[in-house]
Amino acid sequence: MEEFLKVDHMTFGFGARVILDDVSLSFGKGKVVAVMGGSGMGKTTLLKLIGGLLRPQKGHVYLGGVDIHAQSRDGLFALRKRMGMLFQFGALFTDLSVFDNVAFPMREDTELDEETIHDLVLMKLNAVGLRGAARLMPSEISGGMARRVALARTIALDPELILYDEPFTGLDPISMGVTARLIKRLNTALHATSVVVTHDVKTTFDIADYIYMISNRKVAAQGSPEELSHSKDPFVRQFLNGLPDGPVAFHYPTTRSIAEDFGVQA
């Protein structure tokens, strides 16, 4: 497998609170790789580190062999042009039409003329089945359609790396299936590397080539969907089956200082 994105022994936290501890992950060229785990396990933080929005305390992130966090401001912006990001809930510009939302990165980051942009935007919208919605406003389309418009904007510059932050959250079953199929199909068409951060088990297992599961600041498990489906690991079984009892505790850990503040035993 040709490695395109590598997270190498990375540690990150906010102050004394460690979010990710000595985490290493590898993402192959042309592959859809999912990062799964419960809420608060550092999945979205990982995307921010990959995008250079946050800087790790230790370790490195390499994109095509280039250390992301060793770049200058201009170097980092150049690397980001090789990335596409689908934000949770789409994050469309509400005052711009569907067409102009997709055209935005082309107008900002290229010197293409408007005629070429027009043709490219319609091509991207056609890829997600929404060419006919080009002149509508975000307020005039459904949540599922908005997510597909956001996906068209994400691939506007034909990125080599596509980052998805909870792409299935809030979608009905049909929209979820459509979005999952688009992720897989577009990844193949662009020969991109896709990193899908999610906690949706069934949909993710249908499209992912490889899966990392994060818990308690570490990579708790990894493997192909088939390998994880047959895993006997207690954490994997708890997560995949939605069990209330297991290695992942219901209560957030209580520190002694907090316990003493409230007069209870830690």
C-alpha positions in Angstrom: 0.0 0.0 0.0 1.4 3.4 -1.0 1.4 5.6 2.1 0.2 9.2 1.4 -0.6 10.5 4.9 1.2 9.5 8.1 0.7 10.5 11.7 3.9 9.6 13.5 4.0 9.1 17.3 1.9 12.3 17.8 0.9 13.6 21.2 -1.5 16.5 21.7 -3.4 18.0 24.6 -4.8 21.2 26.1 -2.7 22.1 29.1 -2.4 19.1 31.4 -5.3 17.3 29.6 -3.9 14.9 27.0 -6.2 14.2 24.1 -4.0 12.0 21.9 -1.0 10.2 23.4 1.8 8.8 21.1 -0.7 8.0 18.3 0.5 6.6 14.9 -1.7 6.1 11.9 -1.1 5.5 8.2 -3.4 6.4 5.3 -2.8 4.8 1.9 -3.1 6.5 -1.4 -6.5 5.9 -2.9 -8.0 4.5 0.2 -11.0 5.4 2.4 -9.8 5.2 6.0 -12.2 5.7 8.9 -11.3 7.0 12.4 -13.9 5.9 14.9 -14.5 6.3 18.6 -16.9 7.8 21.1 -17.5 11.5 21.5 -14.6 13.4 23.1 -12.0 10.9 22.0 -10.0 13.3 19.8 -11.3 12.5 16.3 -12.0 16.0 15.2 -8.9 17.2 17.0 -7.0 14.7 14.8 -8.4 16.4 11.6 -7.4 19.8 12.9 -3.8 18.5 13.5 -3.7 17.0 10.0 -4.9 20.4 8.5 -2.3 22.3 10.5 -4.9 24.2 12.6 -3.3 22.7 15.7 0.3 21.9 16.4 1.2 18.7 18.3 3.4 18.8 21.4 5.3 15.7 20.1 5.4 13.8 16.8 4.8 14.7 13.2 2.2 14.6 10.5 3.5 13.9 6.9 1.5 14.6 3.7 3.2 13.0 0.8 6.4 12.9 2.8 6.2 16.6 3.7 6.1 17.5 7.4 3.0 19.7 7.7 4.0 21.4 11.0 7.5 22.3 9.7 6.1 24.6 7.0 6.0 28.3 6.8 2.7 30.1 6.7 2.8 30.1 2.9 4.0 26.5 2.8 1.1 25.5 5.0 -1.4 27.3 2.7 0.1 25.6 -0.3 -0.4 22.2 1.4 -4.0 23.0 2.3 -4.7 23.5 -1.4 -4.1 19.7 -1.7 -6.7 19.0 0.9 -10.5 19.2 0.9 -12.5 19.4 4.1 -16.2 18.5 4.6 -17.2 20.1 7.8 -19.8 18.7 10.1 -23.3 19.9 9.0 -21.7 21.3 5.7 -20.9 24.8 6.8 -22.3 26.4 3.7 -22.2 30.2 3.3 -25.8 31.1 3.9 -25.7 34.3 1.8 -24.3 32.6 -1.3 -26.1 30.4 -3.7 -25.4 26.7 -4.2 -23.4 27.7 -7.3 -21.4 30.4 -5.6 -20.6 28.1 -2.6 -19.0 25.6 -4.9 -17.3 28.3 -6.9 -15.8 30.0 -3.8 -12.6 28.0 -3.6 -12.0 28.2 -7.3 -12.3 32.0 -7.2 -10.1 32.3 -4.1 -7.4 29.9 -4.9 -7.1 29.8 -8.7 -6.8 32.3 -11.6 -9.5 30.5 -13.7 -11.8 32.7 -15.7 -15.5 32.8 -14.9 -16.5 30.7 -18.0 -14.2 27.9 -16.9 -15.4 28.2 -13.3 -19.0 28.0 -14.5 -18.3 24.7 -16.3 -16.4 23.2 -13.4 -19.0 24.1 -10.8 -21.7 22.5 -12.9 -19.5 19.4 -13.3 -19.0 19.2 -9.5 -22.7 19.6 -8.8 -23.5 17.0 -11.4 -21.2 14.6 -9.6 -23.3 14.9 -6.4 -26.6 14.9 -8.4 -27.4 18.6 -7.8 -26.7 20.4 -11.0 -30.4 21.5 -11.1 -30.1 23.2 -7.7 -27.2 25.5 -8.8 -29.3 28.7 -8.4 -31.0 27.8 -5.1 -30.0 29.3 -1.8 -28.9 27.0 1.2 -32.2 27.9 2.9 -34.1 26.4 0.0 -32.6 23.0 0.1 -32.8 20.1 2.6 -30.1 19.1 5.1 -29.1 16.1 3.0 -28.8 18.3 -0.2 -26.8 20.8 1.8 -24.3 18.1 2.8 -24.0 17.1 -0.9 -23.4 20.7 -1.9 -20.7 21.0 0.7 -19.2 17.8 -0.7 -19.1 19.4 -4.2 -17.3 22.4 -2.7 -14.9 20.0 -0.9 -13.8 18.5 -4.2 -13.8 21.8 -6.1 -10.0 21.8 -6.5 -9.7 18.0 -7.0 -7.9 17.5 -3.6 -5.5 14.6 -3.0 -6.6 14.4 0.6 -10.2 14.7 1.7 -11.1 15.1 5.3 -14.7 14.3 6.5 -15.8 15.4 10.0 -18.9 13.3 10.9 -20.4 13.3 7.4 -23.4 11.2 8.4 -24.5 13.1 11.5 -28.1 14.3 11.3 -28.9 12.6 8.0 -32.0 10.4 7.3 -31.2 6.8 6.2 -31.6 7.6 2.5 -29.4 10.7 2.6 -26.8 8.8 4.7 -26.7 6.1 2.0 -26.3 8.6 -0.8 -23.5 10.4 1.1 -21.7 7.2 1.8 -21.9 6.1 -1.8 -20.6 9.5 -3.0 -17.6 9.4 -0.6 -16.6 6.1 -2.0 -17.3 6.9 -5.6 -15.6 10.3 -5.6 -12.5 8.9 -3.8 -12.1 6.4 -6.6 -12.7 9.0 -9.3 -10.1 11.4 -7.8 -7.7 8.6 -6.7 -7.7 10.6 -3.4 -7.1 9.5 0.2 -10.1 10.0 2.4 -10.1 10.3 6.2 -13.6 9.8 7.5 -14.1 10.7 11.2 -17.3 9.1 12.4 -19.1 7.0 14.9 -21.6 5.5 12.5 -20.7 1.8 12.5 -22.8 0.2 9.7 -22.4 2.9 7.1 -18.7 3.2 7.7 -18.1 -0.5 7.6 -19.7 -0.5 4.1 -17.3 2.0 2.6 -14.0 1.9 4.5 -10.9 0.1 3.4 -9.3 0.3 6.8 -10.5 1.5 10.3 -8.8 3.0 13.3 -10.6 3.0 16.6 -9.5 5.5 19.2 -10.2 5.3 22.9 -8.5 6.6 26.1 -6.1 8.8 24.0 -4.7 5.8 22.1 -5.4 3.7 19.0 -7.4 1.0 20.7 -7.9 -1.2 17.7 -7.3 -1.2 13.9 -8.0 -3.4 10.9 -10.2 -3.9 7.9 -14.0 -3.9 8.5 -14.0 -7.7 8.3 -11.2 -8.1 10.8 -12.8 -5.8 13.3 -16.2 -7.5 12.8 -14.7 -10.7 14.0 -12.5 -9.2 16.8 -13.0 -10.5 20.3 -11.5 -7.3 21.8 -13.8 -6.1 24.6 -13.6 -2.4 23.5 -14.3 -3.3 19.8 -17.3 -5.5 20.9 -18.6 -2.7 23.1 -18.4 -0.1 20.5 -19.7 -2.1 17.5 -22.6 -3.4 19.5 -23.4 -0.2 21.5 -23.1 -1.9 24.8 -23.5 0.3 27.9 -21.0 -1.7 30.0 -17.4 -2.4 29.0 -13.9 -0.8 28.9 -15.5 2.6 28.1 -17.0 3.9 31.3 -20.2 5.9 31.5 -18.7 8.4 34.1 -16.0 10.9 33.1 -13.0 10.4 35.5 -13.2 12.6 38.6 -10.0 14.3 39.8 -9.2 14.5 43.5 -9.2 18.3 43.4 -12.7 18.4 41.9 -14.0 15.8 44.3 -12.6 17.8 47.3 -14.3 21.0 46.0 -17.6 19.3 46.1 -17.0 17.4 49.3 -17.2 13.9 47.7 -14.8 11.0 47.4 -12.8 10.7 44.1 
